[in-house]
């Protein structure tokens, strides 16, 4: 039985050897290669270049096979040129094998290309020198600390200028309000009313007198409930406040000429609210005049 198995193996081996023949190969240089190098292997074709092309792509750990091509020499012979690029780098000098290849020839014997050893070395040794700064591993280089003193000075100047601008604006705003309080009648009346502290919203004869003086000064004459038209002719910006002014003069007459029971009939009227509304209307008119003066 063993003799029969050996005989079958021998027959199969002979059949394989009869269909496969060793190829004539021009191998690349076997030494001095590094990562990225391209090794070209040339195989002589005997069937006028009629052969199945090998596949392309990654071949093992070390090589990548590129597109093969058929070239002709001066004698007219066809050669299959296959480029292999080294795609890895060893830590030390290493021997690697260019892979074997079987090329199928239609209607003929297959060509067997054997393995081919080549040496590959690293681009640089791990430790080239060991003196001075040429050590295997250097410590991290500390980042240079930027100079912050100029930035601090610029920030101080900017904050100082900002504070000066705000103080100047605040001073101008206070000066303008003081000027308005001295020049505008309703502004003076409102400031007087702000300084006084009445016990309720309508108490305090001083507040009533201040508002009467402001209305008389604005109209240029003594104003009472029947002469509001002269006030509006002189100060038309007060026209929207006509209902409140009519109630003011009504309450003023009741306060000075009627009994205390009659003067307290309307609890919704507020002298301070009317004074504030007159002051705001006067201020809007003054601001509008300033704006018109700047445009001119």
BELQUIDA-V795494 format. One record per residue. N is the residue number from 1. RES is the residue in one small letter. PHI is phi in whole degrees, -180 to 180 (NA if undefined). PSI is psi in radians with two decimals (none if undefined). Layout:
n=N res=RES phi=PHI psi=PSI
n=N res=RES phi=PHI psi=PSI
This chain:
n=1 res=x phi=NA psi=-0.79
n=2 res=x phi=-62 psi=-0.66
n=3 res=x phi=-63 psi=-0.66
n=4 res=x phi=-66 psi=-0.75
n=5 res=x phi=-63 psi=-0.74
n=6 res=x phi=-64 psi=-0.63
n=7 res=x phi=-66 psi=-0.71
n=8 res=x phi=-64 psi=-0.73
n=9 res=x phi=-62 psi=-0.71
n=10 res=x phi=-65 psi=-0.70
n=11 res=x phi=-65 psi=-0.77
n=12 res=x phi=-63 psi=-0.71
n=13 res=x phi=-62 psi=-0.72
n=14 res=x phi=-65 psi=-0.69
n=15 res=x phi=-64 psi=-0.74
n=16 res=x phi=-64 psi=-0.77
n=17 res=x phi=-67 psi=-0.47
n=18 res=x phi=-75 psi=-0.38
n=19 res=x phi=-102 psi=-0.11
n=20 res=x phi=-125 psi=2.28
n=21 res=x phi=-128 psi=2.64
n=22 res=x phi=-69 psi=2.38
n=23 res=x phi=-88 psi=2.67
n=24 res=x phi=-86 psi=2.05
n=25 res=x phi=-125 psi=2.37
n=26 res=x phi=-100 psi=1.87
n=27 res=x phi=-85 psi=2.67
n=28 res=x phi=-73 psi=3.00
n=29 res=x phi=-58 psi=2.43
n=30 res=x phi=-93 psi=0.04
n=31 res=x phi=-145 psi=2.88
n=32 res=x phi=78 psi=0.50
n=33 res=x phi=-104 psi=2.60
n=34 res=x phi=-134 psi=3.07
n=35 res=x phi=-59 psi=2.38
n=36 res=x phi=97 psi=-0.32
n=37 res=x phi=-67 psi=2.64
n=38 res=x phi=-113 psi=2.16
n=39 res=x phi=-106 psi=2.26
n=40 res=x phi=-109 psi=2.19
n=41 res=x phi=-111 psi=2.23
n=42 res=x phi=-115 psi=2.29
n=43 res=x phi=-123 psi=2.21
n=44 res=x phi=-75 psi=2.27
n=45 res=x phi=-103 psi=2.40
n=46 res=x phi=-107 psi=-0.13
n=47 res=x phi=-111 psi=0.76
n=48 res=x phi=57 psi=0.61
n=49 res=x phi=78 psi=0.12
n=50 res=x phi=-87 psi=1.72
n=51 res=x phi=-153 psi=2.65
n=52 res=x phi=-78 psi=2.15
n=53 res=x phi=-72 psi=2.45
n=54 res=x phi=-72 psi=2.80
n=55 res=x phi=-73 psi=2.80
n=56 res=x phi=-110 psi=2.96
n=57 res=x phi=117 psi=-2.91
n=58 res=x phi=-70 psi=2.33
n=59 res=x phi=-124 psi=1.72
n=60 res=x phi=72 psi=-2.74
n=61 res=x phi=-86 psi=-0.49
n=62 res=x phi=-104 psi=-0.38
n=63 res=x phi=-128 psi=2.74
n=64 res=x phi=-130 psi=2.17
n=65 res=x phi=-87 psi=2.23
n=66 res=x phi=-92 psi=3.14
n=67 res=x phi=-64 psi=2.16
n=68 res=x phi=-74 psi=2.80
n=69 res=x phi=-147 psi=2.73
n=70 res=x phi=-106 psi=2.22
n=71 res=x phi=-122 psi=2.78
n=72 res=x phi=-123 psi=2.42
n=73 res=x phi=-92 psi=-3.00
n=74 res=x phi=-66 psi=-0.48
n=75 res=x phi=-84 psi=-0.01
n=76 res=x phi=85 psi=0.13
n=77 res=x phi=-78 psi=2.58
n=78 res=x phi=-95 psi=2.33
n=79 res=x phi=-125 psi=2.37
n=80 res=x phi=-92 psi=2.01
n=81 res=x phi=-101 psi=2.19
n=82 res=x phi=-123 psi=2.20
n=83 res=x phi=-99 psi=2.34
n=84 res=x phi=-119 psi=2.21
n=85 res=x phi=-105 psi=2.34
n=86 res=x phi=-74 psi=2.17
n=87 res=x phi=-116 psi=0.16
n=88 res=x phi=-142 psi=2.80
n=89 res=x phi=-126 psi=2.22
n=90 res=x phi=-81 psi=2.86
n=91 res=x phi=-78 psi=-0.54
n=92 res=x phi=-135 psi=3.03
n=93 res=x phi=-59 psi=2.18
n=94 res=x phi=-137 psi=2.58
n=95 res=x phi=-99 psi=2.21
n=96 res=x phi=-123 psi=2.86
n=97 res=x phi=-113 psi=2.18
n=98 res=x phi=-69 psi=2.24
n=99 res=x phi=-68 psi=2.65
n=100 res=x phi=-73 psi=2.84
n=101 res=x phi=-151 psi=2.40
n=102 res=x phi=-116 psi=2.09
n=103 res=x phi=-105 psi=2.11
n=104 res=x phi=-85 psi=2.23
n=105 res=x phi=-109 psi=2.08
n=106 res=x phi=-60 psi=2.18
n=107 res=x phi=76 psi=0.17
n=108 res=x phi=-143 psi=-3.01
n=109 res=x phi=-78 psi=2.50
n=110 res=x phi=-72 psi=2.60
n=111 res=x phi=-100 psi=2.25
n=112 res=x phi=-105 psi=2.09
n=113 res=x phi=-104 psi=2.08
n=114 res=x phi=-79 psi=2.93
n=115 res=x phi=-65 psi=2.73
n=116 res=x phi=-140 psi=2.10
n=117 res=x phi=-80 psi=2.41
n=118 res=x phi=-137 psi=2.74
n=119 res=x phi=-104 psi=2.46
n=120 res=x phi=-127 psi=2.37
n=121 res=x phi=-122 psi=2.76
n=122 res=x phi=-69 psi=2.78
n=123 res=x phi=-65 psi=-0.61
n=124 res=x phi=-149 psi=2.54
n=125 res=x phi=-67 psi=2.75
n=126 res=x phi=-62 psi=-0.69
n=127 res=x phi=-128 psi=1.78
n=128 res=x phi=-80 psi=-0.78
n=129 res=x phi=-139 psi=2.98
n=130 res=x phi=-141 psi=0.59
n=131 res=x phi=-130 psi=2.61
n=132 res=x phi=60 psi=-2.34
n=133 res=x phi=-86 psi=0.04
n=134 res=x phi=-91 psi=0.93
n=135 res=x phi=-91 psi=2.96
n=136 res=x phi=-66 psi=-0.66
n=137 res=x phi=-143 psi=2.13
n=138 res=x phi=-95 psi=2.64
n=139 res=x phi=-69 psi=2.84
n=140 res=x phi=-62 psi=2.42
n=141 res=x phi=-85 psi=2.19
n=142 res=x phi=-71 psi=2.39
n=143 res=x phi=-68 psi=2.51
n=144 res=x phi=-73 psi=2.25
n=145 res=x phi=-75 psi=2.15
n=146 res=x phi=-69 psi=2.64
n=147 res=x phi=-75 psi=2.09
n=148 res=x phi=-101 psi=-0.17
n=149 res=x phi=-61 psi=-0.79
n=150 res=x phi=-62 psi=-0.65
n=151 res=x phi=-65 psi=-0.69
n=152 res=x phi=-65 psi=-0.69
n=153 res=x phi=-64 psi=-0.74
n=154 res=x phi=-63 psi=-0.71
n=155 res=x phi=-65 psi=-0.70
n=156 res=x phi=-63 psi=-0.78
n=157 res=x phi=-62 psi=-0.75
n=158 res=x phi=-64 psi=-0.77
n=159 res=x phi=-66 psi=-0.66
n=160 res=x phi=-64 psi=-0.77
n=161 res=x phi=-65 psi=-0.67
n=162 res=x phi=-63 psi=-0.77
n=163 res=x phi=-63 psi=-0.70
n=164 res=x phi=-64 psi=-0.70
n=165 res=x phi=-64 psi=-0.78
n=166 res=x phi=-65 psi=-0.73
n=167 res=x phi=-64 psi=-0.70
n=168 res=x phi=-64 psi=-0.78
n=169 res=x phi=-64 psi=-0.75
n=170 res=x phi=-64 psi=-0.70
n=171 res=x phi=-65 psi=-0.73
n=172 res=x phi=-63 psi=-0.71
n=173 res=x phi=-63 psi=-0.75
n=174 res=x phi=-65 psi=-0.74
n=175 res=x phi=-63 psi=-0.71
n=176 res=x phi=-66 psi=-0.74
n=177 res=x phi=-63 psi=-0.66
n=178 res=x phi=-67 psi=-0.69
n=179 res=x phi=-64 psi=-0.73
n=180 res=x phi=-64 psi=-0.70
n=181 res=x phi=-64 psi=-0.52
n=182 res=x phi=-85 psi=-0.46
n=183 res=x phi=-102 psi=-0.66
n=184 res=x phi=-92 psi=2.29
n=185 res=x phi=-62 psi=-0.83
n=186 res=x phi=-70 psi=-0.52
n=187 res=x phi=-64 psi=-0.74
n=188 res=x phi=-64 psi=-0.73
n=189 res=x phi=-64 psi=-0.70
n=190 res=x phi=-68 psi=-0.69
n=191 res=x phi=-65 psi=-0.72
n=192 res=x phi=-62 psi=-0.71
n=193 res=x phi=-70 psi=-0.54
n=194 res=x phi=-70 psi=-0.64
n=195 res=x phi=-73 psi=-0.50
n=196 res=x phi=-80 psi=2.65
n=197 res=x phi=-126 psi=1.42
n=198 res=x phi=-71 psi=2.79
n=199 res=x phi=-75 psi=-0.44
n=200 res=x phi=-143 psi=-3.10
n=201 res=x phi=-72 psi=-0.39
n=202 res=x phi=-115 psi=-0.03
n=203 res=x phi=-80 psi=2.84
n=204 res=x phi=100 psi=1.83
n=205 res=x phi=-67 psi=-0.49
n=206 res=x phi=-61 psi=-0.72
n=207 res=x phi=-63 psi=-0.71
n=208 res=x phi=-64 psi=-0.73
n=209 res=x phi=-66 psi=-0.70
n=210 res=x phi=-61 psi=-0.74
n=211 res=x phi=-70 psi=-0.62
n=212 res=x phi=-62 psi=-0.78
n=213 res=x phi=-62 psi=-0.71
n=214 res=x phi=-65 psi=-0.73
n=215 res=x phi=-66 psi=-0.71
n=216 res=x phi=-65 psi=-0.72
n=217 res=x phi=-67 psi=-0.68
n=218 res=x phi=-66 psi=-0.74
n=219 res=x phi=-79 psi=-0.33
n=220 res=x phi=78 psi=0.24
n=221 res=x phi=-163 psi=3.03
n=222 res=x phi=-75 psi=2.28
n=223 res=x phi=-114 psi=2.44
n=224 res=x phi=-139 psi=-3.06
n=225 res=x phi=-59 psi=-0.47
n=226 res=x phi=-91 psi=-0.08
n=227 res=x phi=-119 psi=0.51
n=228 res=x phi=-66 psi=-0.46
n=229 res=x phi=-63 psi=-0.63
n=230 res=x phi=-67 psi=-0.60
n=231 res=x phi=-65 psi=-0.76
n=232 res=x phi=-71 psi=-0.51
n=233 res=x phi=-67 psi=-0.63
n=234 res=x phi=-82 psi=-0.59
n=235 res=x phi=-133 psi=1.36
n=236 res=x phi=-64 psi=-0.33
n=237 res=x phi=-68 psi=-0.17
n=238 res=x phi=-93 psi=-0.02
n=239 res=x phi=-59 psi=-0.69
n=240 res=x phi=-63 psi=-0.30
n=241 res=x phi=-98 psi=0.29
n=242 res=x phi=-58 psi=-0.79
n=243 res=x phi=-60 psi=-0.73
n=244 res=x phi=-67 psi=-0.65
n=245 res=x phi=-69 psi=-0.65
n=246 res=x phi=-62 psi=-0.73
n=247 res=x phi=-68 psi=-0.61
n=248 res=x phi=-61 psi=-0.85
n=249 res=x phi=-69 psi=-0.55
n=250 res=x phi=-64 psi=-0.81
n=251 res=x phi=-69 psi=-0.57
n=252 res=x phi=-66 psi=-0.75
n=253 res=x phi=-64 psi=-0.72
n=254 res=x phi=-64 psi=-0.63
n=255 res=x phi=-70 psi=-0.71
n=256 res=x phi=-93 psi=-0.40
n=257 res=x phi=-121 psi=-0.18
n=258 res=x phi=-112 psi=3.12
n=259 res=x phi=-76 psi=2.87
n=260 res=x phi=-66 psi=-0.50
n=261 res=x phi=-66 psi=-0.71
n=262 res=x phi=-71 psi=-0.57
n=263 res=x phi=-73 psi=-0.25
n=264 res=x phi=-106 psi=0.33
n=265 res=x phi=-71 psi=-0.62
n=266 res=x phi=-104 psi=1.77
n=267 res=x phi=-86 psi=-0.10
n=268 res=x phi=-87 psi=-0.24
n=269 res=x phi=-79 psi=2.34
n=270 res=x phi=-126 psi=2.10
n=271 res=x phi=-67 psi=-0.67
n=272 res=x phi=-65 psi=-0.72
n=273 res=x phi=-63 psi=-0.73
n=274 res=x phi=-65 psi=-0.75
n=275 res=x phi=-62 psi=-0.72
n=276 res=x phi=-65 psi=-0.73
n=277 res=x phi=-64 psi=-0.73
n=278 res=x phi=-64 psi=-0.70
n=279 res=x phi=-64 psi=-0.75
n=280 res=x phi=-66 psi=-0.72
n=281 res=x phi=-62 psi=-0.76
n=282 res=x phi=-63 psi=-0.68
n=283 res=x phi=-69 psi=-0.71
n=284 res=x phi=-61 psi=-0.71
n=285 res=x phi=-65 psi=-0.75
n=286 res=x phi=-64 psi=-0.71
n=287 res=x phi=-65 psi=-0.67
n=288 res=x phi=-64 psi=-0.67
n=289 res=x phi=-66 psi=-0.68
n=290 res=x phi=-63 psi=-0.74
n=291 res=x phi=-64 psi=-0.74
n=292 res=x phi=-64 psi=-0.64
n=293 res=x phi=-66 psi=-0.67
n=294 res=x phi=-68 psi=-0.67
n=295 res=x phi=-65 psi=-0.62
n=296 res=x phi=-71 psi=none
